[in-house]
């Protein structure tokens, strides 16, 4: 079973304001490909641009199965403070 699910939460001033979900069930995709596709799909689901992925995101995801993106990690100006993504169980 190589399914990957990704949930996302958008926070503004510490309050949860929007949630989204994405999954990739393709058996021929690598973990990296699945993660990239899910992140793009999740951002489309909650109608936000895709953030820049930094080394800290890789480390956090590997250790905690979740990571955060601050508003500074988006090329375009965004209306929220933070995006949290979490790998599904």
PyMOL commands that set and color helices and strands:
alter all, ss='L'
color gray80, all
select helices_A, chain A and resi 31-45+55-64+71-73
alter helices_A, ss='H'
color red, helices_A
select strands_A, chain A and resi 4-12+15-24+66-70+82-87
alter strands_A, ss='S'
color yellow, strands_A
deselect
rebuild
show_as cartoon
